[in-house]
Amino acid sequence: MFLADQWQDYEVLDTGNGEKLEKWGKIILCRPDPQTIWPRQKEKLWQSAQAVYHRSERGGGSWEFFEKLPESWKVSYKGLVFKVRPTGFKHTGLFPEQAANWDWMQSLIASSGKEQVEVLNLFGYTGGATLACAAAGARVTHVDAAKSMVQWAKENAALNDIPETSFRWIVEDALRFVEREIRRGHTYDGILMDPPSYGRGPGGEVWKLENELFRLVDTAAKVLSPDPLFFLINSYTTGFQASVLSNLLERCVRKNHGGVIDSEELCLPVTAGGVLPCGQSGRWSRA
């Protein structure tokens, strides 16, 4: 597994009964997690939750606050600073398990020997991976169709001592952007994508990952540079096993660029014991 176990400012305290108890800086939140089908291990810990997200039977849900919390606050990871806050869709604006991938990409960028590394972050969300790659010296093109998420990513970037020239912010559908980059002849040394399991396309059409992921990966692979460093696919779709991502990378990337593939479950350590499964990551690198 890929284990994100280097956090100092974030902690999964306990899991169970379909929920996870997390400490974000000094604030403790309880959020749903359908994969935690086991009983809680430290029942008393859960009484320390300052807010709980309750799912609605009609979809979505809402937060119940037991005390007044800041509208937003900051957490850090190895010198990177991020703004987090409880959103209406249970998320906080950061996926801590992705730190395992941040470390991997930073290592490849730092050891590449390239004068300038160009990275493309598709479905870039609030910019965790964007900041990690930029901090390692890359120039990152950050793409997300949601203007509000790109704005959040910009705010995160402003919290860090990274030159503004390290970022290019794009509000657009990921596939349409890549198709245009192909026509322009732009290439990238590293590509990462974190597509949603489902959503709606630019024309309102229903977008399901299982129907679209191969086309997305295959198209994105066409903008890899002649000597690329990495290609990363993240998937939170429960039905996808890591081998699915390996097969995609084999067909779309390795057949043209050689290199190695490593696809594993992405996890966070749980202080009370065990690990929390957080989806799958498929990694390709040139060596």
N, C-alpha and C positions, 0 to 999 in steps of 0.2 A: 504494500500500500504506500501511497504518498501521504506522509503524516506531517501536518503543520504544527510542529511542537516547539517552535521557537518564540512564541508570543510571551511578552512580559505584561502587556496592557489589556489582555483579553483572556478569558478562561471559561471553559465549559465546566460548571461545577457538578452537575448531575444530569441524568436523563432518565426518562421512563414515563409510562402511561401516556404515550403520544406527545410528550413535551420535552423541552430542553431548558435548563436553567443556566444562564450565561452572565458573566461579569464583564461589562464593557467599561474599562477604567474603574471607576468606583460605583457604577450603577449596575444593579442586578435586574435582569429582565427574564421573563418566562415566555417562551414562544412555542407554538405547535411544531411538532416534527413527527409525521406519521410513521417513520421507520423505528421509532423508539417504542417497541411493542412490549418491552420488559417492565417489571416493577421498578419504582424508584429505589435507590440504595440509601440515600441520606434524607429521610423525610423532613427532618427539622430544617435542613438547608432551604427548603422551598418557602418557608415562612419569611425569608429575607427578601423575597422578590418585591421590587418597588413598582412594577407594572407587569400585567399579564395580558397577552393578546388572546382573545376569545374568537374562535371561528364561528361563523354564522351558518346555519343549515341552508340558507338561501345563497351562500357564496360570500366570499370576503370575510369580514369580521371587524372587530374594533378593540381598542386598548382600554383596559381598566387600570387606572392609576391609583395607587395606595398612598402616594405622597406627590407633592409638586416636584416635577423634574425640569431641568433646563430644556429649552426648546431644542437645543443641540449641544453636543460637547465633543471633545477631541480624544482620540486614542492614537497611539503611535506603535510603529513596528520598525525596529532597527533604524531609527532616525527618520522614518517617513511618518507624516502626520495626516490624519484623516478626520473629517467631520462626520459624526454619526447622529442619528435621531430616529425615534420610532415613527414609521410611516403608516399610512392607512392600509397597507398590504402586508403587514407584519414585519417587513424588512427594516433594516437599520441603515442601509446605504453602504454596507461593506460585507463581503463574504470572507471571513477570517481563514477558512480552509485554503483559500487561494494563495496564502503566503508560501505554501510549499512550491507552487509554480513560480511565484515571484523570485524566490531564491534560485531556482533552476535557470530561469531566463537571465537573471542578472549575472550568474556565473558564465553563461555562454557569451553574453555581450562583452563582459570584462575581459575574457580570454580570447576573443575573436581575432585580435590583431588588425581589425579593420579600422581605418581612420574615422569613418562614420558608419554607424549601423542604423539602418532604416527599419522601423517596426510598424506594423499595421495591427491595430487593436479593433476588431469588429465586435459590435454589441458591447462597447466599452464601459457602459454603466457609469458609475461615479469615479472611475479612473484609478482604481487600486493598481492594476497591472500597468497602466500607462505611467503612473508615477514611479513604479519600481523599475521599469525599463529605462525611463528617462534619467533616473538617479544613477543608473549604471553607465550612462553616457550615450544612450540611443536617442535618436530623433523619432518621435512617436506620432503617427497619424491616428487619432482617436475618433471612431465612428459610432454613432448611436442615433437611432431614429427619433428618440425622445429628447426634445430641446431642454426639458427640465433636468434630465440626467447629465447632459453635456454641461449645463450650467453648474451643477453640483461638482462635476469633475474639475471644472475651471476653479471653483472655490477651493477644492482640495489642493490643486496645483499651487494656488496662491499662498497656502500655508507652508509650503516647502521652499527651500533655497535651491530652486532649479531654474535655469534661464528660460524665459518665455519662448525663446527660439527653439526649445526642445519639443514643443508641442504644435500640432496642427489639429484644430477642432472642427469636426464635420458633423452636421445634423442631417442624416440621410439614411435611407434604407441600405443595409449592408450589401446586399447582392447588387443593387443598382450601382452603388459606388464602385464595387470591384469591377463590374463590367465596363464602367467608364475608364477606370485605371488601365484596363487591358488595352482599350483603344488609344489611350494616351501614351502607352509604353512605359508607365511607371512601374517600378519593381521594389520589392522589400526583402530585407535579409531575414526578418522574422515575422511570422504571422500568428496571431492568437485569436480565438473566437469563443464566445460564451453565449451561444444562441438560446433563446427561451424554448421551453418545451412546446408552447403554442402561443399564438397571438394573431394579429391581423396585419396583412401586408399594406403597402402604400395605397392600394385601391380598395381597401376594406375586405379583401379576400382573407379567408381563414388560413392561417399558416401553422402547419403541424411539423414538428421537427423530423419525425420519421419519414415524411414525404419529401422534405426539402434539404436534408443535411448533405446527402451525397452531392447534389448539384452545387450547393454552397461551397463545400470543401474543394470539389473539382475545379470550380471557377476561381476560387481564391488561390489555388496552387499555381495558376497561370501567371500570377503577379509576383512569384518568388524570383529573387535575383539568381543569376547563374551559379553563385556560390553561397547558398542560404545557410543560416544558422539553425533555425528551429521553426517548427509548426506545431501549435498547441490547440487541441479541441477540448472544451469542457462540456460535459453533459450532465444535467440533473434529471433527465428522463429515466424514471425507475426501470423501465423495461430494457434499457440499453445496458449491456454488459461491456466491460472494458475491451473485449475482443472485437466488438463492433467498431470501436474507434480505431483499433489497430488495423482492421481490414480496410477502412476508409483511407488511412494514412499510407498503407501499402499500395493501394491502387492509384491514389491521387498524387502522392509525394515521392515515396521511396523508389518507385519504378523509374522515375526520371532523375532523381538526385542521389540515389544510394542512401547511405546513412543507416541509422538504427531507430527502432520504434520501441517505446516502453509505455504501455497503457495499464493503469492501475486504478483501484478505488482511492478516492480522496477522503481523508479522515482527519478528525480533530481528537486529541486526547481528552479524556474525561477525568477530572480530578477524583471523583468518587470511584472510578474504576472503569476500564474498558475504553472503547473509542466510539466516536459518533460518525457514522457514514454520511458523506456529503457529496455523493455523486461520483462521476468517473472523469478521469483526464487521460487523453491520448497525447503522447509526446513523440515527436520526431525530431531528431537532431542529426547533423552531418557526421558526427563521430561519437 
